Amino acid sequence: MSVAERSLIAQRWALGVSSRQIARELRRPYRTVHGHVEWLRQRPPQPRCRSVRQLSLAEREEISRGLVAGLGLRRIAVGLGRSASTVCREVARNGGRRRYRAAAAEGRA
């Protein structure tokens, strides 16, 4: 089913049109349309939120600034209130001291 068809089903269903009528209008099997309507009836998914254990973009920016300033990983970690091993792993998995970029690291996270 195309995105346009799914959108049309959602619009027609919101107006109170039955699944059978929508299926006739789209010339689609009733079960296909009804399955999509059932999916629409479900509760909306919970918005994703980042765990407090993960580094934020602001923390990654601080790591990047600290590396440019020539600070050691332990000193950066103390400034962030994080473990030195957390900062060390973050830098190592994202290019090392010379190639670390906060935006790129955030995108990969």
N, C-alpha and C positions, 0 to 999 in steps of 0.2 A: 504494500500500500504506500502511495506517495505521501510526501509531507503535506501537500495541498489537500489530499483526501482526508488525512488525519485532522487537519485544521478544520475542514468543512464538517467532519463528524462532530468535533468538539463544539463548533458554533451551533450546529443544528440541535445537538443534544442539550446545550445550555438553554435553547429556546423551548425545550420541552417536546421536541419531535421524537417519536418512538424509533427504536433501533430498526424495526422492520421497514418503516417508511424511509429512513435514511438509506438502508440497504437497497431499496427499490430505486431511489433517486440516483445512487451511485452505480447501480447495476453490479453490486457486489454481493457475495453470499451473506446471508443474515448472520451466520456464526462469526464471520470475520468482523463485521461491524459491531456486533454485540460484544465480542471479546475486547474491542477497543473501548467501547462504552464502559465495560466493567473495569477496565484499567483506569479510565477517567474517574470512576466513582471512588477509587481507593484514596486513602489519605495522601496528601502531598508528602514527598520525601522530606526528611529533616534537612535543614541547610547544613552543609558541611562546615565544621569549625576545626581549626587547628588545635592539636593537643598542646598543652602548656610545656610539654617535654620537647617539642620541636623548636628549632630556632626560628625567630621571626625575621622579616626582611630588615627591620631596623637593627637587629643583632648582627645580621650578616653584613650590613653596611658598616657597623662598628668594627667587625673583624677586618673588613677590607681596608678601612682607614688606618687601623692599627698596623696592618702589614705594610702599607705604604709608608707609614711613619717609622718603620723599622722596629716596632715593639716585638717582644717575645710573645709566644703563644700563651704562656702562663699569665703574663701581665694583661693581655687582652681578656683572658678568661676571668681574671679577678675583676676587671672592669665591668664585665657582663654579669657577674654573679653566677657563672657557669663553671663546670669542671674543665680543667685543662685538656683532658682527653676528648671531651666533646668538641672543643675548638680545634684540636689537632686533627681529629677525624674529619671534621667539616672541611678544613683546608686541604687535607690530603685527597679527599674524594672529589674535590673540585679544582684540580689543577696545580696544587702546591702553592708555596708562598709567592712565587713570581707571577703565576697565571690566575690567581683567585679573583673572581669577579662576583660581587654580591647578587646582581640581577640574574646572571647565568645560573648561579647556585640556587637561587629561589625558584627559577623556572624548572630546574631538574627536581627540586624537592616536591 
